[in-house]
Amino acid sequence: MKIVIVDDDNLVSLSLKTILEASGKVSVAEIGKNGQEAISLYEKHLPDVLLMDIRMDTMTGLEAAEVILKKYPDAKILFLTTFSDDEYIVRALRLGAKGYILKQDFESLLPALTSVLNGQSVFGSEVVGKLPGFLDKTNRFDYSAFDITAKEMELIELIADGLSNKEIAERLFLSEGTVRNYLSSVLEKLELRDRTQLAVFYYKNLK
């Protein structure tokens, strides 16, 4: 997997390069230190994944991602940051970033890169936990086109709000087995892997 790392802390970038390349699964094509360099390095190397910080001098990672994704809609961008600010998370989701994990989730970085490479969206546990409640719940995605029923839509919204199967069962007056069946059906219809992907999918498709 070829990646580009962009972080305004050169020590962080070099540490990431050393650790990731030691896995034998990652090759770091080049390192950059701000959003402008992220754009030029992405165009130069067309990496499998761009691993990028958010707060940087000259141009932020979010600003760079917007430019890159307009020109390369299939670009895979994974944000690695110390900030779990709501505004950053919302903007990253709406831009189409493939992931947003915190630097303290460092042990999950290689699995996250692999998942993003495989076309999955990855958001750290703390980030996923912040999703419910800070977006206007008006969805632009046409769930009916995928044969999602009204009851399944209720399930999706409750999962997005962070409820467990047991809590959903109590809320909808269903058995936990029925809730699991509904969830399996929804995941199959939307071609998603698990409830975390479903929650991220839901919030990424809000207006």
Phi, psi and omega in degrees: 000124179264127179230163171240136178251131178230116180206140183284352175259105185297327179296320177297313181300314181294322178295316179299316180301312182298312184292316183291318180291334178295340179288340182079002183251352186230138173239122180269112184291320181190164180240139176234169185235000176202176184299321180297319178291327178301317180296311182293322180288327177295314181294327181289317188253340186044061185292161175295321178218138173257116179261118193218141173284169180258302182278110179216153178292160177073301178210132181285166177296323179295319178296319179294319180299321180298316179295313183297314184290336175291321182272326181233081185302336181268006180300137179257110183242126177244119178274133176236114188212163176269357186252126175252035181298132183306316183299320179295317182297313180300314182294321178298318178298313185289331177291333182102020176298147182274348180189159181209102179235153182273150183298335177286349173268031191304326183295342180265006186295311181297313175301324179294316178300317180297317180296317179296318177303324181274010174089009181266157175263138183229125176227131182302159185302320180293324180291313179302322181293340180268351184298312185299133169098341183255013173236148175291121187279064172241112189267137180266353182274134181272089181294330182297333179294343179252020177061031175282122182280169179299319179293321177294325178294321175300317179300313180302314182295323180289323175296318178297333178276000174089013181283146176280169177302320180296316180294321178294318179302316180293321182292320185261004180058047179235166173278158178297327177298319179294321178298317179298322179294317178299315181298315179300320180295316181296314181299320179293316181296321184265000179056050177245159188270320186205180185294329177295314176300322180295317179296316179296317178303316181299312183287330178292338183257017174276150179289000000 
